[in-house]
Amino acid sequence: MRQLFRLKISFAHSIPTYSHQWFSWGEESKGTRNFIRMIIIIMEALKNNRVLCIDELEISLHPHLLHYIVEQFHDSSINTANSQLLFTTHNTSLQHKNLFRRDQIWITEKKEETMESVLYSLSELKIRNDENFEIGYLTGRYGGTTFDVETSTCSLNQLNRKPGYDFILVD
């Protein structure tokens, strides 16, 4: 395949003396590089009524940046095309009622007997209106955890014996 063009990207970081330190693409953090790669796709999705699907959205991104990305899809002045974001993540800080409703948070749980994955929404569970979704998930109230939360210990041997679980957030 013929390469049409190649960009040389540099990043300027401010330092206390009001000058700038320049970094090449390879010197920049993995999170910044991942965000730059994603931002064009995110902007296109927001503009053109797309459903954007991203596996493990949080890879090397700061939690504040994750919240920012999700908020762009929630903001009707930015998301004028009513685009949707569907993603998986291991970052439980996104399980917040100010960010998502119960029907927008989905959990997968693998049955140990059959290795079949079951997908269910928090709206299918009996959850108090004032409950903190993140704490409920981390304490095992909703299922989908990879270790016995009662003992609050998790050895590599336990993880190797039990199937893994994720949760999915849907906007």
C-alpha atoms as an extended CHARMM CRD file, in Angstrom:
* protein
*
       171  EXT
         1         1  MET       CA              0.0000000000        0.0000000000        0.0000000000  PROA      1               0.0000000000
         2         2  ARG       CA              1.3430000000        3.4110000000       -0.9540000000  PROA      2               0.0000000000
         3         3  GLN       CA              1.7400000000        5.9620000000        1.8530000000  PROA      3               0.0000000000
         4         4  LEU       CA              0.0230000000        9.2380000000        0.9280000000  PROA      4               0.0000000000
         5         5  PHE       CA              1.6390000000       11.4490000000        3.5510000000  PROA      5               0.0000000000
         6         6  ARG       CA              3.5630000000       11.3280000000        6.7810000000  PROA      6               0.0000000000
         7         7  LEU       CA              3.2120000000       13.8030000000        9.6250000000  PROA      7               0.0000000000
         8         8  LYS       CA              5.9400000000       14.7050000000       12.0460000000  PROA      8               0.0000000000
         9         9  ILE       CA              4.2470000000       15.5370000000       15.3220000000  PROA      9               0.0000000000
        10        10  SER       CA              5.9590000000       17.3390000000       18.1860000000  PROA      10              0.0000000000
        11        11  PHE       CA              4.5320000000       18.2790000000       21.5570000000  PROA      11              0.0000000000
        12        12  ALA       CA              5.3700000000       21.4200000000       23.5410000000  PROA      12              0.0000000000
        13        13  HSD       CA              5.2120000000       21.1620000000       27.3330000000  PROA      13              0.0000000000
        14        14  SER       CA              5.3210000000       24.3410000000       29.3920000000  PROA      14              0.0000000000
        15        15  ILE       CA              7.9130000000       24.4890000000       32.1280000000  PROA      15              0.0000000000
        16        16  PRO       CA              8.0300000000       26.9210000000       35.0860000000  PROA      16              0.0000000000
        17        17  THR       CA             10.4070000000       29.3550000000       33.3690000000  PROA      17              0.0000000000
        18        18  TYR       CA              7.6520000000       30.1090000000       30.7910000000  PROA      18              0.0000000000
        19        19  SER       CA              9.5580000000       28.3510000000       28.0800000000  PROA      19              0.0000000000
        20        20  HSD       CA              8.6910000000       25.1070000000       26.3290000000  PROA      20              0.0000000000
        21        21  GLN       CA             10.2540000000       21.6860000000       26.2340000000  PROA      21              0.0000000000
        22        22  TRP       CA              9.6470000000       19.8780000000       22.9480000000  PROA      22              0.0000000000
        23        23  PHE       CA              8.9260000000       16.1470000000       22.7750000000  PROA      23              0.0000000000
        24        24  SER       CA              8.7440000000       13.8970000000       19.7280000000  PROA      24              0.0000000000
        25        25  TRP       CA              5.8870000000       11.4440000000       19.2010000000  PROA      25              0.0000000000
        26        26  GLY       CA              7.9660000000        8.5980000000       20.6520000000  PROA      26              0.0000000000
        27        27  GLU       CA              8.9120000000       10.6250000000       23.7350000000  PROA      27              0.0000000000
        28        28  GLU       CA              5.3080000000       11.4390000000       24.5940000000  PROA      28              0.0000000000
        29        29  SER       CA              3.3720000000        9.2490000000       27.0530000000  PROA      29              0.0000000000
        30        30  LYS       CA              1.4520000000        6.2220000000       25.8290000000  PROA      30              0.0000000000
        31        31  GLY       CA             -1.7840000000        7.7580000000       27.1270000000  PROA      31              0.0000000000
        32        32  THR       CA             -1.2840000000       10.9500000000       25.1270000000  PROA      32              0.0000000000
        33        33  ARG       CA             -0.4570000000        8.9660000000       21.9940000000  PROA      33              0.0000000000
        34        34  ASN       CA             -3.5630000000        6.7770000000       22.4930000000  PROA      34              0.0000000000
        35        35  PHE       CA             -5.7490000000        9.8460000000       22.9900000000  PROA      35              0.0000000000
        36        36  ILE       CA             -4.3910000000       11.5250000000       19.8400000000  PROA      36              0.0000000000
        37        37  ARG       CA             -5.1210000000        8.3320000000       17.8750000000  PROA      37              0.0000000000
        38        38  MET       CA             -8.6820000000        8.1630000000       19.2510000000  PROA      38              0.0000000000
        39        39  ILE       CA             -9.6670000000       11.8320000000       19.1150000000  PROA      39              0.0000000000
        40        40  ILE       CA            -10.1890000000       11.9280000000       15.3380000000  PROA      40              0.0000000000
        41        41  ILE       CA            -12.4570000000        8.8770000000       15.4940000000  PROA      41              0.0000000000
        42        42  ILE       CA            -14.3250000000       10.3330000000       18.4940000000  PROA      42              0.0000000000
        43        43  MET       CA            -14.8400000000       13.6720000000       16.7240000000  PROA      43              0.0000000000
        44        44  GLU       CA            -16.0820000000       11.9260000000       13.5730000000  PROA      44              0.0000000000
        45        45  ALA       CA            -18.5080000000        9.8280000000       15.6020000000  PROA      45              0.0000000000
        46        46  LEU       CA            -19.8600000000       12.8690000000       17.4700000000  PROA      46              0.0000000000
        47        47  LYS       CA            -20.3940000000       14.7690000000       14.2330000000  PROA      47              0.0000000000
        48        48  ASN       CA            -21.9790000000       12.0260000000       12.1220000000  PROA      48              0.0000000000
        49        49  ASN       CA            -24.4590000000       10.0560000000       14.2760000000  PROA      49              0.0000000000
        50        50  ARG       CA            -22.2400000000        7.0320000000       14.7910000000  PROA      50              0.0000000000
        51        51  VAL       CA            -22.1170000000        4.2820000000       17.3730000000  PROA      51              0.0000000000
        52        52  LEU       CA            -18.4950000000        4.1730000000       18.4920000000  PROA      52              0.0000000000
        53        53  CYS       CA            -17.3750000000        0.8540000000       20.0110000000  PROA      53              0.0000000000
        54        54  ILE       CA            -14.1040000000        0.7850000000       21.9590000000  PROA      54              0.0000000000
        55        55  ASP       CA            -12.7030000000       -2.1920000000       23.8490000000  PROA      55              0.0000000000
        56        56  GLU       CA            -10.9250000000       -1.1820000000       27.0660000000  PROA      56              0.0000000000
        57        57  LEU       CA            -11.3670000000        2.5580000000       26.6480000000  PROA      57              0.0000000000
        58        58  GLU       CA             -9.1390000000        3.2990000000       29.6430000000  PROA      58              0.0000000000
        59        59  ILE       CA             -5.8740000000        1.8720000000       28.2470000000  PROA      59              0.0000000000
        60        60  SER       CA             -3.1670000000        4.2850000000       29.4540000000  PROA      60              0.0000000000
        61        61  LEU       CA             -5.6120000000        7.1810000000       29.7790000000  PROA      61              0.0000000000
        62        62  HSD       CA             -5.9370000000        9.3260000000       32.8940000000  PROA      62              0.0000000000
        63        63  PRO       CA             -9.3110000000        8.8310000000       34.6790000000  PROA      63              0.0000000000
        64        64  HSD       CA            -10.1780000000       12.5270000000       34.1890000000  PROA      64              0.0000000000
        65        65  LEU       CA             -9.6720000000       12.1170000000       30.4460000000  PROA      65              0.0000000000
        66        66  LEU       CA            -11.9720000000        9.0720000000       30.4550000000  PROA      66              0.0000000000
        67        67  HSD       CA            -14.6820000000       11.1290000000       32.1480000000  PROA      67              0.0000000000
        68        68  TYR       CA            -14.1130000000       13.9300000000       29.6320000000  PROA      68              0.0000000000
        69        69  ILE       CA            -14.5770000000       11.5700000000       26.6650000000  PROA      69              0.0000000000
        70        70  VAL       CA            -17.8120000000       10.1580000000       28.1080000000  PROA      70              0.0000000000
        71        71  GLU       CA            -19.1010000000       13.6410000000       28.9320000000  PROA      71              0.0000000000
        72        72  GLN       CA            -18.6580000000       14.6840000000       25.2770000000  PROA      72              0.0000000000
        73        73  PHE       CA            -21.2000000000       12.0320000000       24.2920000000  PROA      73              0.0000000000
        74        74  HSD       CA            -23.5900000000       13.1910000000       27.0470000000  PROA      74              0.0000000000
        75        75  ASP       CA            -23.3650000000       16.8950000000       26.1210000000  PROA      75              0.0000000000
        76        76  SER       CA            -26.1140000000       17.6680000000       23.5940000000  PROA      76              0.0000000000
        77        77  SER       CA            -24.3870000000       20.9000000000       22.5370000000  PROA      77              0.0000000000
        78        78  ILE       CA            -21.3680000000       18.8130000000       21.4350000000  PROA      78              0.0000000000
        79        79  ASN       CA            -23.0890000000       15.5770000000       20.4650000000  PROA      79              0.0000000000
        80        80  THR       CA            -25.6180000000       17.2470000000       18.1730000000  PROA      80              0.0000000000
        81        81  ALA       CA            -25.9660000000       14.0880000000       16.0350000000  PROA      81              0.0000000000
        82        82  ASN       CA            -27.0030000000       11.8980000000       19.0290000000  PROA      82              0.0000000000
        83        83  SER       CA            -24.0490000000        9.5670000000       18.5860000000  PROA      83              0.0000000000
        84        84  GLN       CA            -23.5070000000        6.7300000000       21.0490000000  PROA      84              0.0000000000
        85        85  LEU       CA            -20.4670000000        5.3590000000       22.8330000000  PROA      85              0.0000000000
        86        86  LEU       CA            -20.2970000000        1.6530000000       23.6530000000  PROA      86              0.0000000000
        87        87  PHE       CA            -17.2020000000        0.5440000000       25.5140000000  PROA      87              0.0000000000
        88        88  THR       CA            -15.6940000000       -1.9440000000       27.8960000000  PROA      88              0.0000000000
        89        89  THR       CA            -13.5060000000       -0.8890000000       30.7790000000  PROA      89              0.0000000000
        90        90  HSD       CA            -11.9310000000       -2.0600000000       34.0080000000  PROA      90              0.0000000000
        91        91  ASN       CA            -12.0500000000        1.4780000000       35.4090000000  PROA      91              0.0000000000
        92        92  THR       CA            -14.7580000000        1.4130000000       38.0580000000  PROA      92              0.0000000000
        93        93  SER       CA            -14.6490000000        5.1870000000       38.5950000000  PROA      93              0.0000000000
        94        94  LEU       CA            -16.8940000000        5.4780000000       35.5370000000  PROA      94              0.0000000000
        95        95  GLN       CA            -19.6710000000        3.6470000000       37.4000000000  PROA      95              0.0000000000
        96        96  HSD       CA            -21.1650000000        6.8240000000       38.7560000000  PROA      96              0.0000000000
        97        97  LYS       CA            -24.8260000000        7.8210000000       38.7710000000  PROA      97              0.0000000000
        98        98  ASN       CA            -23.8950000000       11.3640000000       37.6890000000  PROA      98              0.0000000000
        99        99  LEU       CA            -22.3350000000        9.8420000000       34.5710000000  PROA      99              0.0000000000
       100       100  PHE       CA            -24.5760000000        6.8380000000       33.8500000000  PROA      100             0.0000000000
       101       101  ARG       CA            -28.0370000000        5.5570000000       34.6980000000  PROA      101             0.0000000000
       102       102  ARG       CA            -28.5160000000        1.9820000000       35.9400000000  PROA      102             0.0000000000
       103       103  ASP       CA            -29.8230000000        0.8960000000       32.5210000000  PROA      103             0.0000000000
       104       104  GLN       CA            -26.5950000000        2.1470000000       30.9130000000  PROA      104             0.0000000000
       105       105  ILE       CA            -24.2470000000       -0.0020000000       33.0130000000  PROA      105             0.0000000000
       106       106  TRP       CA            -23.9680000000       -3.6360000000       31.9770000000  PROA      106             0.0000000000
       107       107  ILE       CA            -21.9920000000       -6.4120000000       33.6380000000  PROA      107             0.0000000000
       108       108  THR       CA            -20.7170000000       -9.6500000000       32.1360000000  PROA      108             0.0000000000
       109       109  GLU       CA            -20.2830000000      -12.6890000000       34.2820000000  PROA      109             0.0000000000
       110       110  LYS       CA            -18.9620000000      -16.0360000000       33.1510000000  PROA      110             0.0000000000
       111       111  LYS       CA            -20.6680000000      -19.1370000000       34.5470000000  PROA      111             0.0000000000
       112       112  GLU       CA            -17.9630000000      -21.4530000000       35.8690000000  PROA      112             0.0000000000
       113       113  GLU       CA            -19.9000000000      -24.6130000000       35.0000000000  PROA      113             0.0000000000
       114       114  THR       CA            -20.4900000000      -23.8300000000       31.3170000000  PROA      114             0.0000000000
       115       115  MET       CA            -18.0240000000      -20.9610000000       30.6810000000  PROA      115             0.0000000000
       116       116  GLU       CA            -21.0160000000      -19.1420000000       29.1760000000  PROA      116             0.0000000000
       117       117  SER       CA            -21.0270000000      -15.3500000000       29.5580000000  PROA      117             0.0000000000
       118       118  VAL       CA            -24.1470000000      -13.7370000000       30.9460000000  PROA      118             0.0000000000
       119       119  LEU       CA            -24.8310000000      -10.0630000000       30.3010000000  PROA      119             0.0000000000
       120       120  TYR       CA            -27.1540000000       -8.0570000000       32.5370000000  PROA      120             0.0000000000
       121       121  SER       CA            -27.8850000000       -4.4410000000       33.3310000000  PROA      121             0.0000000000
       122       122  LEU       CA            -27.8270000000       -2.8350000000       36.7670000000  PROA      122             0.0000000000
       123       123  SER       CA            -31.4690000000       -1.9050000000       36.1020000000  PROA      123             0.0000000000
       124       124  GLU       CA            -32.3040000000       -5.6300000000       36.4040000000  PROA      124             0.0000000000
       125       125  LEU       CA            -31.0070000000       -5.6760000000       39.9960000000  PROA      125             0.0000000000
       126       126  LYS       CA            -32.6150000000       -4.2810000000       43.1310000000  PROA      126             0.0000000000
       127       127  ILE       CA            -30.4690000000       -1.2190000000       43.8140000000  PROA      127             0.0000000000
       128       128  ARG       CA            -31.3360000000        1.6860000000       46.0910000000  PROA      128             0.0000000000
       129       129  ASN       CA            -31.6460000000        5.0810000000       44.3890000000  PROA      129             0.0000000000
       130       130  ASP       CA            -28.8960000000        6.5170000000       46.5840000000  PROA      130             0.0000000000
       131       131  GLU       CA            -26.4940000000        3.5830000000       46.1380000000  PROA      131             0.0000000000
       132       132  ASN       CA            -22.9490000000        4.1950000000       44.9190000000  PROA      132             0.0000000000
       133       133  PHE       CA            -22.5800000000        1.9670000000       41.8160000000  PROA      133             0.0000000000
       134       134  GLU       CA            -18.7990000000        1.7600000000       42.0440000000  PROA      134             0.0000000000
       135       135  ILE       CA            -18.8110000000        0.6210000000       45.6840000000  PROA      135             0.0000000000
       136       136  GLY       CA            -21.6260000000       -1.8320000000       44.9720000000  PROA      136             0.0000000000
       137       137  TYR       CA            -19.6370000000       -3.3580000000       42.1290000000  PROA      137             0.0000000000
       138       138  LEU       CA            -16.3270000000       -3.4770000000       43.9990000000  PROA      138             0.0000000000
       139       139  THR       CA            -17.9170000000       -5.1360000000       47.0310000000  PROA      139             0.0000000000
       140       140  GLY       CA            -19.4550000000       -7.8220000000       44.8220000000  PROA      140             0.0000000000
       141       141  ARG       CA            -23.1240000000       -6.8250000000       45.2250000000  PROA      141             0.0000000000
       142       142  TYR       CA            -23.7260000000       -6.9760000000       41.4690000000  PROA      142             0.0000000000
       143       143  GLY       CA            -21.5450000000       -9.9720000000       40.5560000000  PROA      143             0.0000000000
       144       144  GLY       CA            -18.9820000000       -9.8040000000       37.8030000000  PROA      144             0.0000000000
       145       145  THR       CA            -15.9730000000       -9.7370000000       40.1410000000  PROA      145             0.0000000000
       146       146  THR       CA            -12.9840000000      -12.0050000000       39.5940000000  PROA      146             0.0000000000
       147       147  PHE       CA            -12.2640000000      -12.8600000000       43.2160000000  PROA      147             0.0000000000
       148       148  ASP       CA            -13.9480000000      -13.6000000000       46.5160000000  PROA      148             0.0000000000
       149       149  VAL       CA            -14.7020000000      -10.1650000000       47.9130000000  PROA      149             0.0000000000
       150       150  GLU       CA            -15.6010000000      -11.6200000000       51.3190000000  PROA      150             0.0000000000
       151       151  THR       CA            -11.9630000000      -12.5380000000       51.9930000000  PROA      151             0.0000000000
       152       152  SER       CA            -10.7370000000       -9.3630000000       50.2250000000  PROA      152             0.0000000000
       153       153  THR       CA             -7.6930000000      -11.2870000000       49.0150000000  PROA      153             0.0000000000
       154       154  CYS       CA             -6.9330000000      -12.4050000000       45.5150000000  PROA      154             0.0000000000
       155       155  SER       CA             -3.9860000000      -14.5970000000       44.6610000000  PROA      155             0.0000000000
       156       156  LEU       CA             -2.7980000000      -15.3410000000       41.1450000000  PROA      156             0.0000000000
       157       157  ASN       CA             -3.8150000000      -18.9660000000       41.7170000000  PROA      157             0.0000000000
       158       158  GLN       CA             -7.3860000000      -17.8630000000       42.4400000000  PROA      158             0.0000000000
       159       159  LEU       CA             -7.4550000000      -15.7540000000       39.2940000000  PROA      159             0.0000000000
       160       160  ASN       CA             -6.1160000000      -18.6440000000       37.2210000000  PROA      160             0.0000000000
       161       161  ARG       CA             -8.8870000000      -20.9290000000       38.4760000000  PROA      161             0.0000000000
       162       162  LYS       CA            -11.7540000000      -18.4630000000       38.0200000000  PROA      162             0.0000000000
       163       163  PRO       CA            -12.9450000000      -17.0190000000       34.7240000000  PROA      163             0.0000000000
       164       164  GLY       CA            -12.4530000000      -13.2870000000       34.2290000000  PROA      164             0.0000000000
       165       165  TYR       CA            -15.2000000000      -10.6930000000       34.2090000000  PROA      165             0.0000000000
       166       166  ASP       CA            -15.6530000000       -7.1890000000       32.8940000000  PROA      166             0.0000000000
       167       167  PHE       CA            -18.3590000000       -4.6090000000       33.0220000000  PROA      167             0.0000000000
       168       168  ILE       CA            -19.6880000000       -2.7360000000       30.0480000000  PROA      168             0.0000000000
       169       169  LEU       CA            -20.9840000000        0.8010000000       30.0610000000  PROA      169             0.0000000000
       170       170  VAL       CA            -23.4790000000        1.8100000000       27.4090000000  PROA      170             0.0000000000
       171       171  ASP       CA            -24.4050000000        5.3530000000       26.4950000000  PROA      171             0.0000000000
